[in-house]
Amino acid sequence: MTHPHLPAPSSVTLGGAPEDLDLLKRNRDLGIARMNVRLPPAKTEEILPLLDSWAKLIRQLGA
């Protein structure tokens, strides 16, 4: 008996991840394994809140 070869899912990286939970979930469901986040040049006090907001999105994405 022969079995058809099913290709393994491949890892896809998407540049410029959207800050939209629904779009992030749709990309995840489409098999996109990684998304790059583009952060503007900023000082520490400006960048930390941006990183906090991305951390919150990532936690929600895993739920």
C-alpha positions as CSV (number, residue, x, y, z in Angstrom):
1,M,0.0,0.0,0.0
2,T,1.4,3.4,-0.9
3,H,0.8,6.6,1.0
4,P,0.7,10.0,-0.6
5,H,3.4,12.3,0.5
6,L,2.1,15.2,2.5
7,P,4.5,18.1,2.7
8,A,5.3,19.4,6.1
9,P,4.1,22.9,6.9
10,S,6.8,25.4,6.2
11,S,7.8,28.3,8.3
12,V,6.8,31.7,6.9
13,T,8.1,35.1,8.2
14,L,6.0,38.2,7.6
15,G,7.5,41.6,7.8
16,G,5.7,44.5,9.4
17,A,3.2,42.7,11.6
18,P,-0.1,44.6,12.1
19,E,-1.1,45.9,15.5
20,D,-4.5,44.3,15.0
21,L,-5.3,41.1,17.0
22,D,-7.8,39.8,14.4
23,L,-5.3,40.2,11.6
24,L,-2.6,38.6,13.7
25,K,-4.9,35.6,14.4
26,R,-5.7,35.3,10.7
27,N,-2.1,35.2,9.8
28,R,-1.4,32.7,12.5
29,D,-4.2,30.5,11.2
30,L,-2.8,30.7,7.7
31,G,0.4,29.2,9.0
32,I,2.6,32.2,9.3
33,A,5.0,31.3,12.0
34,R,6.8,34.6,12.6
35,M,6.0,38.2,12.1
36,N,8.6,41.0,12.4
37,V,7.6,44.0,14.4
38,R,8.9,47.4,13.1
39,L,9.6,49.8,15.9
40,P,10.3,53.5,15.3
41,P,13.6,55.0,16.5
42,A,12.8,56.2,19.9
43,K,14.1,56.8,23.4
44,T,13.7,54.2,26.2
45,E,10.7,56.0,27.7
46,E,8.9,56.0,24.3
47,I,9.8,52.4,23.2
48,L,9.0,50.6,26.4
49,P,5.2,51.3,26.2
50,L,5.3,50.1,22.5
51,L,7.0,46.8,23.6
52,D,4.4,46.5,26.4
53,S,1.6,46.8,23.9
54,W,3.1,44.1,21.7
55,A,3.6,41.8,24.6
56,K,-0.1,42.2,25.4
57,L,-1.0,41.3,21.8
58,I,1.3,38.3,21.8
59,R,-0.3,37.0,25.1
60,Q,-3.8,37.4,23.5
61,L,-2.7,35.7,20.4
62,G,-1.7,32.6,22.3
63,A,-5.1,32.4,24.1
